[in-house]
Amino acid sequence: MGPIIAILGAESTGKTRLAQSLAAALSRPGRPAVAVGEYLREFCDHHGRTPRPDEQAGIASEQGRRIEAAARDGALVLADTTPLM
């Protein structure tokens, strides 16, 4: 399992761009760095709305699953938010 760095902050403050930039700058031969995007944003874009309370746990689970999957191969993970957020 690779290391995970979580980037936290308010919406539209540049977390996604920061995660992508750091992943590009920190990637090394034999030790990739990857950015994991915010699943909540993907959910909202897909459904055209914010999630209902009964959908929150599933969104948090998917965010965690994506972060863990990226770290599984030993990559350095730059996570644009966490399941807790």
LINKAVEN-V491793 format. One record per residue. SS is DSSP state (H for helix, E for strand, - for the rest). PHI is phi in whole degrees, -180 to 180 (999 if undefined). PSI is psi in whole degrees, -180 to 180 (NA if undefined). Layout:
# LINKAVEN-V491793
ss->{SS,SS}
phi->{PHI,PHI}
psi->{PSI,PSI}
This chain:
# LINKAVEN-V491793
ss->{-,-,-,E,E,E,E,-,-,-,-,-,-,-,H,H,H,H,H,H,H,H,H,H,H,H,-,E,-,-,E,-,E,E,E,E,-,-,H,H,H,H,H,H,H,H,H,-,-,-,-,-,H,H,H,H,H,H,H,H,H,H,H,H,H,H,H,H,H,H,H,-,-,-,-,E,E,E,E,E,-,-,-,-,-}
phi->{999,-81,-70,-124,-115,-97,-108,-116,163,-68,-63,60,-110,101,-60,-64,-63,-63,-60,-66,-66,-65,-60,-65,-74,-97,-69,-131,-57,82,-142,-69,-122,-131,-99,-111,-72,-84,-65,-56,-63,-61,-59,-63,-63,-67,-93,69,-163,-82,-74,-78,-55,-73,-99,-62,-63,-65,-67,-62,-62,-66,-61,-63,-61,-67,-65,-63,-63,-68,-81,-57,-88,91,-70,-76,-107,-107,-96,-80,91,-132,-60,-63,-68}
psi->{126,167,151,128,121,135,118,151,175,164,148,37,3,13,-43,-48,-41,-46,-44,-42,-43,-41,-44,-42,-30,-8,134,156,128,-9,81,156,135,147,134,118,172,114,-33,-43,-44,-43,-50,-42,-43,-43,-13,26,169,158,151,161,-36,-8,-10,-45,-40,-38,-45,-42,-43,-38,-47,-41,-43,-40,-48,-40,-40,-35,-18,-36,9,4,151,125,128,104,121,84,177,166,-34,-37,NA}
